[in-house]
Amino acid sequence: MATLSDIGVSALINILTAFAFLLAFAVLRIQPVNDRVYLPKWYINGGRSSPRSGGNFVAKFVNLDFETYLTFLNWMPKALKMSESELINHAGLDSAVFLRIYSLGFKIFVPITAVALLILIPVNVSSGTLFFLRKELVVSDIDKLSISNVPSKSVRQVQYKIFNEYLFAKFSSFSNELWWDYFRFFVHIGLEYLFTIWICYMLYKEYDNVATMRLRFLASQRRRAEQFTVVVRNVPQISGNSVSDSLDQFFKTNHPDTYLCHQAVYNANKFVKLMRKRDRLQNWLDYNQLKFERHSEKRPTKKTGFLGLWGKRVDSIDFYKQQIKEIDKNMALDRQKVLKDTKSILPVAFVSFKSRWGAAVCAQTQQSKNPTLWLTNWAPEPRDIYWQNLAIPFLSLTIRKLIISLSVFALVFFYMIPIAFVQSLANLEGLERVAPFLRPVIELKFIKSFLQGFLPGLALKIFLYILPTILMIMSNIEGHIALSTLERRASAKYYYFMLVNVFLGSIVTGTAFEQLHSFLHQSPTQIPRTIGVSIPMKATFFITYIMVDGWAGIAGEILRLKPLVIFHLKNMFLVKTERDREQAMDPGSVDYPETLPSLQLYFRLGIVYAVVTPILLPFILIFFAFAYLVYRHQIINVYNQRYESGAAFWPHVHSRIIASLVISQLLLLGLLSTKEAANSTPLLAILPILTLSFNQYCKHRFEPAFRRYPLEEAMKKDIMDQTTEPDINLTTFLADAYLHPIFRSFEEEELVEVRVDKVRVDKNQSYSSNAQSQTSDDHSSPSPPHHPTTSPPQDVYHHGFPPQYAYNFSSSTHYGYHYEAEPGNSRD
């Protein structure tokens, strides 16, 4: 078990590692050649087009202004300058609420840490029970600061006997000592109540704030396609009718005043392969054309064999043009096959309505007497749709979820093996007692400090590295149709894994390794007492894990060493065009499936060990403060979110913090029962019930804001639209919002055929260009001149550039999406 010196060695290693990462970041981020790695979001948003550098050749790659090297930590105040409303404008509500989780952790644990350190540590140290158990249990100096050091009644009797017979017979007073022991127990119970009240108060305030921010955010948005659209699944097959005819008939009958149009969904997953192949060929063609423009005296050539290593040498430009021409023919044939084959139309559709109120009524009500048919829900925003999963038959979803649930269950228990291995590294004393032949190597001072203070946390981090990817694949197989849902489901799986394996698994296997000798040489009636004393001792392992993952790991996050290396390798060997460079620069988004469960683990550790082993709390505080700064910088400068869910993940965060509270209360209840404090445990048994009741109240009070859209708000927005834009043509606005992305690759004249075939509208509505389409400023664009009567409207979402948010807490109408125009393409 790690001692204070081992923890000191681990702290030194991790602090030096974090400092080295920050120093490397300070140097690398100001080099012009790395500008697209450390400031990619500004390039994507159009706020930056090239690195700011001098005119000479060297200055394009290396920063020659040596004064800038002295600004080691200036990124921290810059990250804090942006206000929350500006942050929402810049990155969206999801990113802002994600950062609020870190600030919430800091707010919760600052007063808890102060109270726990001032009150609990003196109470625990003064007890001294581990002095008498050190021969039968593996203990360290840190354990003497925990509740393990508070004696049970039987231990106090042993102490009384020893003192009375050998040392302080005339001074000892057994009744007084028992009274002080009960007082110590009541101090722990009282602080558990105090901490629970404080955490619940902070959670209530935060839930209220986030729910208000979400409603304000939704109310301030300008017109968006998902506000008028519902996704309908499990459309029944009616004899003699196509899926489109069935949809038209059903919604015109049941929503006659609000139904507008629908877009059928095609099973075009096979078409994606051709589309990707065409993109690769187009990229090679662009590369060779640029190469020829730079060196016009010689046309580029290539060999037609495998990887261009052998075969006939041909003109590269002509070769790729011919390849693209052939694949265009194949794509056109496949497209026609998909559009004309009725079997390719899926029993899924995106149904649009004339008003937000009509969409809200449809999305939040049961459509049929058979609750398994005509299933409706709010449509994800177009960027958020995971199109491949729309082709999965609805009936197979239940089977898929069952199989994945069993697979996750098996994976959790499979990972118990590496977790047990990690715990064997953390508990060398237990191994020494069972395997004495390892003692000569283990007892070397530096090796022992390294093995116990640093290696266990690092080993656990390595074992968990590939797990989020595996869980994301499992969630994908489950068949969710939105990226945000996929990530939330993967996050839930990872959360349960961290709870069972990293938290409970580390405690159980660690206790077994530490106290193996005690388990084997004591009566069965004493095992509960040994476990009760041993559980708080795992704080030393979790302290090492916090330092590895929460200190050095967070510093590694801002360094972005892996993206840096990958970008330069791609730039050197794979980048041929500007599009390649943009793809190589793509920073991705915040990895919610991994970061949220890891973040919730820190909440759980802080809440559980606040009363049990409070010395862990300062390490938690450093993590929350440092991680808040780092992720604020990353969200402002690096990450580019793929979708906006309006903080839909917050209810899960709240409920899991509540779960950590209940775990801490049950754990303390178990510890006190092993210490024969039966008179005090009934006081603590009430606390989990009160906590769960509080959770239910919050769920009924705030969660509807994350699951439903109030009809009152929907009607208010509709009335506002009618007042400000009475001539809006929603048919034009919504026509291609949910068109499958693969069809967007065709020319506009081809898109017309796709749209008309996929969309059914009321015959009284016209696509005539003479209709005045007064859409919002973000989406309006003139009709192309070569299709005056049937040309499709400008896409609701411009896929080449991510949206810029405009959000104002004081205004309900200021929100909008703003898109930068592509170079050379002006937009009115």
N, C-alpha and C positions, 0 to 999 in steps of 0.2 A: 504494500500500500504506500502511496506517495506520502512523503513527509513534507514538512515546511521547506526543507532545503531542496527537495525534488520539485516542489511547486515553484520555488525561486528559480531553479534552472530552467524550467519550462517557460516561466514568465520572461526570463532574459532572452531565451531563444526566440520566442514569439515577438517580443518587442523589437529585437534587432531585425527579425525578418520583416515585420511591418514597416520599420523605419527604412530598411533597404528598398522595399517596394515603393514607398512614398518618394524616396530620393530618386529612384529610377524613373518614376512617373514624372517628377518635377523636371527631369532632364529630357525625357523622351517626348513629352507633350508639347514642348516649344520648338521641336524640330519640324521644319516645313514638310519634310518627307512623311511625317506621321500625322499630319493635320487631319486627314480623312479617317483616321482611326480614333482619335480622341475628340473630334468635333464633327462626327458624321451627321448629326441631326441638323446642324445649320446648313450643311450642303443639301440635304434632302429638302429642307424647307425653303431653299433659295436664298437664305441669308448669307451664304458664303459660296463663292465660285472658285476660289483658288487660295492657296496658302499666302499669308502676308509675308513676303520675303523681299530681299534686296534684288538688285538687277543682275549681279554676276552669277556665274554658273554654280559656284559652290554654295551660295546663299539660297539656292533653290532646294537644297537638300539639308544644309546644316545652318543652324541659327548662330550668326556671328555677333549678335548683340549680347555681350557677356554680362551686362547688368541684369538681364532677365533671368540668369541662372541663380541669382540670389533670392528670387521670389519663390521660396520653397513651398510655403503653405498658403499662397495668396488665393488658391482655388477655393479654400474654405469660406472666407468672407464673401467671395463672389457667389458661391452656391447659396448663401443665406440671404442675399440681397433681394432676390425675386420674391414678391409677396405671393400669398396663396392664390388670390384671384388671377394674378399674372401667370402663375404656374398652371392653372386650369386652362387659361387661354393658350398657353404654349404647348402643354402636353396632354391635357384632358383630365377628366374627373378621376378616372381609374388611377392615374399616376399620383394625383394629389392625395387621394385617400390612402393609397399604399404607403406614402410617406407619413401620413397621420398615425399609422400603426406604430411606427418607430417612436414618434413623439409621445404617443399614448404610453408606451412601455416606459419611457423615461419619466413621464409625469407620475406614473403609478409607483415606480420603484425608488424614486428619490426619497420621499418621506418614509416609506417602508424600510429602506436601508438604514436611515438615520435612527429610527425607533428601535429596530432589531439590534443594531450594533451597540446602542447605548444601554439597552435593557437586557436583552437575552444573553449576550455573551458573558457579562458578569454573573448572571444567574447560573448559566451552564458551567462556567469555570469553577465556581465555588462548590459544586456538588461533589466532584472527585470520585465518582463510582468507577471510572475506567482504570483508576490506579489499582483497584482490587481485582479487575478482570483481565489485566494485561497479559497474564500467564495463560489464560484459556482462550482469549480472543486476540486477533490481530488488530492493533489500534495504532493511531498516530497522534501527533500533537494537535492536528486540526480537529480530530474527533472529540477532543476534550472541550472544544468550543460548541459542540452540538448538544442536542437533547439526549444523546446516548450517555452523556456524562451525568444525567439526573438519575439517581438510584431508585430502584423499586423497593417495595417494603421488605422483601426477603433479603435483598442486598444490604439494606440499612441494618437489618438484624445481624448480619455477618459483621458489618463494620462495627456495630455496637459491641459485639462480643470481643472482637480483636482489641478495640480501644479499652474496653472495660477490664480485660484480663491482663493486658500487657503495658498499656501506655497511660491512659488518662482516666482511670477508674473514678477518681474523685471529682473529675470535671464533666464527665459525659452525662448527658441527659437524653435518654432515648425518646421520650415523649416530645421534647422540644425539637429534636432532629426530624421526627416524623411530621411535626407541624410545619417545619420549614420545607420539607419535601412536598407536602400538599400545596403549600404556597407556590413553590416553583411550578408545579403542574398547572395551577390556576393562572399563573402568569402566562404560560404558553397558550392556554385555552383563551384567555382574555385577549391576547394579541392576535390569535387566529380570528376571533370575532371582529376585532378592530380592523385587521387587514382585509377581511372579507367585506366589511361595510365600505371601506375606502375604495376597494377595487370595483365593487358594484356601483358605487356612486360615480366613479370615473367612467365606467362602461355605459351607464345610463346617459350621462352627458354626451359621450362620444357618439352613441347610437342616435341620439336626438340630433346632434349636429350633422352627422353624415346623412341621415334621412332627409333633413331639411336641405342640405346641399344637393342631394339627388333630385328632389322635387323641384328645386329652384333651377337646377341644371336642365331638367326636362322641359320645364315651363319656358325657359329662356331660349330654347332651340328654335331656329327657324325651320321651315318646312323640310322634312326629311322623309324618304320613302317608307321607312319602317313604321312611321307614325300612322300610316294609312293602310298597312299591309299585315295580313295574317297568314301564317303557314298552316295549311290543311293537310293532314296525313290520314292514311287509311281510307281513301276515297273508294266507296264500293263500286264494283263492276256491275253496271246495269245492262241487261241484254238489249242489244240493238243500239246502244249509245256508246260513243267514245268517252274517254275520261273528260275531255273538254266539254262535251255536250252535257254530261252528268253534272259537272261543276256549274255550268251556266244555269241549267234548269233548277238545281237545288238552291243556289243563292238568289236567283231572281224570285223564287217562290218564298223563301224564308227571310230574305233581307231585301225586299223589293225597293225600298226607298233609299238604301245606302250602298248597295252593291254597285261596283264600277266595272271592274275587269279582273281577269286572272291571267297568270302565266303558268303554263304547264311545265313540268320538269321532265327532261329526257334522260335516259340512261346512255350517256355519251362518254363513259369512262374510257372505252377503248380508243376513242377519238383523241384523247389526251396524249397518247404516245406519238401519234403523227404530229400533233401540235408541237410537242417538245423537240421532235426531230427537225421540224422545219425551223424552229428557233435556232437550233445549233447550226444548221446550214446557213441561215441568214447571217448569223454572227460571223461565220467564216468568210462569207461573201463580203460583208462590210470590211473585215480585216484586210482582205486581199485588194479591195478597191482603194482603201486608204494607203496601202503599201504601194500600189501603182501610181497614185497621185503624187506620192513623195518621190518616187523614182520612175518617172514616166518613160525613161529610155529602155526599160526592160519590163515586160509583163511577167507577173508571178506564175510559176508552174508548180505542179505536184504530181506524185505518182498515185495511180488509182488503186494500188494494192492496200493491204492491211496497214493502218496507221501511216500510210504514205511511205512505207519502207521498200516496196517493190511494185512492179507493174508498169504499165505504159505511162509515160510522162505527158501530161496534158496542160492546157491553159487553165489556171485555177479559177479565174473569174467566169469563163465560159462553162467550166465544169459545175461550179456551184449554182450558176443560173439554171442550167439544165436540170440539176438535181431538184432545185426548188420548184421548177415548172412541173416536173413529174409528180412531186409530192403534193403540189396544189391540186393536180387532177385527182389524185387519190383521196385527198381531203374533201373535195367537192362531191365525189361519188359517195364517200362514207357519210357526209353530211346529209345528202339526199336520202340515203338509206335510213338514217336515224329519223329524219323528219317524216318520211312516208310510212315507216313501219309502226303500226299502232301498238305493237308490243313494247316498243321502246319508250312509250309514254308511261311515266310512273304514276302510281296512285297518290301523288303528292303535288301540291300546287301552291303558288303564292297568290292569294286573293286580295285585291285592293278595293278600298271603299272610298266613297265620296267625301267622307269626313273622318276625323279622328274618333269622334263619338261612335260612329258606326263600326269602326275597327275595334274599339274597346269593347263594345257589346258583343261582337262575334268572338273575340279572343278570350273573353272571360265568362262564357256561358257554354252549356252543353247543347250541341246542335241536333242530336238525334236521340230517340228513345233507346236506341242501342248505344251504350256509352263507349263501345269500342270502335264505332264508325264516326267519320267526319270529325276527327279530333283537331281542335283548333288551338293555336297559341300565337303569341306575338311573333312576328317574323324577326329574325336577327337582322342587324343592319347588313347591307350587301357585302361589306368587307369581312364580316364575321362568319359568313356562311362557309361550311365545310362541304363543298359540293359533292365530293365522292360518296359521302355517307347517305345522301338523299336516295341513292339507288338501292339501298338495303331494304328488303321487304320488311314491312312493319311487324309481321308475325315472328320473324326471326330475331327481333331485338330482345325479347324476353329470354330466349335461349342463349343468345350471346352474353347478356348480362349475367346469367347464371354461371356460364362457363368461366367468364372472367372473374366472378366472385370466388369461385373455387380455386382458380389459378392464383389470385392474390393471396388467398388463405394459405396455399401451399408455398408461395414465395416467401411469405412472412416467416414461416417455420423453417424453410430452407436457410434463410439468412441468420437463423439462430446459431448456425455453425461458425460463420466468421465472427459474429458478435461474441461468442464464447471464446474464440481465439484472441480477440482484442482484450477481453477481460483477463485472460491468462497473462497478458503482458502487463496489465495494470496491477496485478496481485501476485507479485513474485514471492512474497513470504509464504503464501499458501502453497505455491509450487515447491518451494524449498522444503517444506515439511513433508510433502508427499514424495518428492524426487530430490533427495539430498545431494546427488551427484552433480547437479547443476549449480550448486552453491559457489564453487570457486570462481566461475565466470560471472555469475550474477552479483556477487558481493564486491566486485570492482566498483569503486565509488562513482566514477563518472558514468560508467555503463549503466549502473543501477539507476542513477538519477535520470539519465536519458530515457531508459526503458520505461520508467514509471511516470516521469514528468512530461514527456513529449510524445513518445512513440504511440501510446494507446489512442490519443486523440487523432493523430495523423493517420493511423491505421484505419480507424473508424471512418474518417473522412474519405479515404481511398475506397473502402468497401461500398460507401454510399454514392460514389461518383456516377456510376452508370444507371443507378436505380431510377431516377426521374425519367430517363429516356424509355426504359422498359415499361414503366407505368403509363406513360403517355401513349405508347403503342397499344397497350391494353385498353385504354379509354377510347382510342380510335376504333378498335374492334367492336366496342360496345355499340357504336352506331350513332353517336351524337352528331347533330347537324350544325352546330355552331362551334367555332374555335374557342369562344369564351367558356362554353359548357364543357368542352373537352378538357380545357385547362383546369377548370374547377373540379371535375371528376378525378383527374390525375392528382390534383392537390389533395383531395380527400383520401385517396389511396395512400399517398405518401405520408399524410398526417397519421393515419392508423398504423402505418409501418413504423414511423418514428415513435409513436406511443408504445407499441407492443415490443418492438425490438430494441430501439435505442434507449428508451427510458426504462420500461419494466424489464426488458430482457437484460439490460446492463445491470440492473439491481439484483435480479434473481441469480443470473450466472455469476456475477461478481461476488455476491454473498456466498454462493456455493464454493467458489474458489478460495475466498478469504478464510472462511470458517469451516473448511472441509475437515480439518483435524478435530475441531470442536464438535461437528456433527457426528463424527464417527466414534467419539469417546465420551459421550454424555447420554443421559437418559432421554427418551423421547419427549418427556414432559418439559424438558428445558429448551427444546429446539425453538418454540415460538419466542421465548425470551431472547435467544441468540439472534434470531432474525430481526426482532424489534430493535435490538441494539445495533445491528449491522447495517440496516437500510440507510441511516443517515451517513454512514461512512463512505457511501458511493459519491458523496459530494466532491471528494478529491479527484475522482475520475472525470466528473462533469466539469470541474474547474479547468482541467487540462484540455478537455474538448472545446470549451468556450474560448480558451486562448488560441487554440489552433484554428478553429472555424470562424470565431467571431472577431478575432483581432487580426491575425495574419491572413485569414481567408478574405476578410473584407478589404484589407489593403491590396490583396491580389486582385480583387474585383475592379478596383480603380486603375490598376496597372494595365489590365487587359492584355496580358502577355500572349495568350493563345490567339485572340483576334489580330494582334499586331503581327505575329509571325505568319499567320495564314494570309493576311492582306498582302504582305510583301512577297510571299511565295507566289500568290496568284498574280500579283502585279508584274512579277518577273517572268513567269512562265505561261500564264493562261490569259492575261488581259490583252485583248487584241483591239477592242473598240471601247468607246466611252460607256456603252451599256455594260460591257464586262467590268469596267472599273466601278460603276455604280453597284453592280451585284457583289463585287469583292468588298466594297465598302459597307454593305448592308449590315447595320449593327444589331438587327433583331430588336426584340422588346424585352421588358423585364420578365424573367423566367418565373412566372407565378407558380407553376406546379412544384418548383423546388424551393423558392424563397419563402412563400407563405407558410408551408409546414415547418421549415427550419425556424422561421420567426416564432411560430407558435410553440416550438420546443423550448425556446428561451423564456417565453412567458411561463410555460409549465415548470421549468426548472426554478425560476425566480419565485413563483407562487408556492410551490411545494416545499422548497428549502428555506423560505423566509422564516418560518418558525422552527424548522428542524435543524438546519445548519446555516445560520445567517451570514457566515463568512463568505459564502458564495455570491452574495448580492452585489458587492462592488464590481466583480468581474462582469456581471450582467449589465450593470449601469454603463460601464465603459463600452460594451458592445452596442447598446442602444444609441448612445451619443455618437459614436464613431460611424456606425452603419447609417444613421440618419444623414450625416454630412456626405458620406460617400454616395449613397443612392440619390440624394438631392442633386449632386453634381452630375451623376450619370443620366438622370432623367432629363435634366436641362440640356445637356450637351451630347449625349450618346444615344440613348434608347429611343426607338421610334415605334410606338404602339401600333399593332396591326388592327386593332379594333377598339371600340369604346363601349363598355357595358354599363356605364353609369354607376360604378362601384357595386355591382351585383354580388361581389364576393364578400362584402362586409358582414352580412348575417352569419356566414360560416365562421368568420374570424371571431365574432362575438360569442357564438355558441361554444367554440373550442376553448376560449379563455374561461368561460363558465365551467366547462368540463375540467379544466386544470384546477379551478377552485374546489370543485367537488372531490377530485383526486387528493388534493392536499388535505382536505378535511377528513376523508376516510383514512388516509395514511396516518395522520396524527391520532385519530381514534384508535387505530390498530396499535400504534406505538404505546399509547397510554394503557391499553388493555394488557399488553405484555409486561408493563411495569406495575401491574396489580393496583392501578389507580381506578378501581371500579366506581368509586364515589363521584369521580369527576367526569367519566365518560358520558353519562346521560346528558350533560350540558352541551357536549360537542355533537351528540347524535342529532340534535335539532337543526344544526347549522346546514347540512346538505339539503334538508327539506326546504328551508328558507331560501337557499341559493337557487334551487331548481324552480321554486315559485317565482322568484324574481326574474329568472330567465323566461318563464312562460308569460309573465306580464310584458316584458320587453318584446317578446315575439308577437303578441297580439297588438301591442301599441305601435311598433315601428316596422315590423317585417312586411306588412302589406304595401308599404312604399316601394319595396324592392321586388314585389311579385305582381302587383296590379297597377293599373293606371286609372286614377279616379275619373269617373264620368264627368264630374263637375269641372275638372281641369281640362278634359278633352273638349267639352262644349265651350268653355271659355276661349280656348285657342281657336276653335272653329269660328266663333263669332268674331274674334279679332281678325282672322283671315278674311272673312266676308266683308268686314268694314274697310280694311286696308287694301285688299286686292279682290274686288268683286268679280273680275273677269278671268280669274285663274282657270286654266285648262288642265285639270288634274290628269286627264287621260294622257296628254302629252308628257306631263311631268313624271308619270309612273310607268309609262309604256315599256321602257327597257331597263328599269331599275334592277330587276331580278332576272335579267337575261343571263343564261349560262355563260361564264367567262370565255369558254372556248369559241363561242360564236362571235365574240367581239374581234376576232382576228381577221374577219372578212371585210371586204370593202363595204361601204355604206349601202350600195345597191343590193348586195347579198343579205345584209342585215335586215332589210325591209321584208324580204321573203320569210326570214326566220321569225321576225316579230309578228307579222300578220298571221302566220300559221300558229304561233304559240299563244297569242292574245285574243280573247273573245271580249268584245265590248258591245254595249247597247247600240242597236242600229241607229238610234236617234243621235248618237254622238259621232262627230266627224273628225277626221284627221286632216282636214283641209288646212293648208297653210294660211288661208285667209283668216282663220280663227286667231284671235289675239291671245297669245299665250303669255300671260303676265306672271311668270314665275319669279322666285326670289332672285336677288342680284347674283347669288352664287351660282345659279344653275341656268340662267337664261343664256341662250345663244341663238344667232340667226340660223334659219334653215339653210342647208346646203343648196346651192343654186341648181344642181343637176337633178333634184327630185322635188319638184315644187308641191306635189300633192301628198306624197307618202313618205317623205324622208323622216327617219327617226329623229327624235330629239337628242340634244346633248345628254350624255350619260349623267345620271344623278350623282354618281361618284366618279371623279376623275382618277383612274387607277394609277396613273403615272406619278402622281404627287399626293402625299398624305394630307389630310385636312389640317388646317390651322383653326384653333378654337377661339371664339370671341365670347367671353363669359363675364358677366358683371353681376355681383351679388345684389346690387341695388336696383337692377333693372330686370324685368321679366321678358323683355323682347330683344335683348342685345346679342343673344347667342347666334352664331352662324358658322358655317364651314367656308373657308376661303381657300381657293386653290391658286397656286402660282401657274401662270401660263407656261407652256413648253417654249423653249427658245425658238423664235421664228413663227410661233402661232399665237396671234393675238386673240383675246377673248373679250367680247363686249360685256 
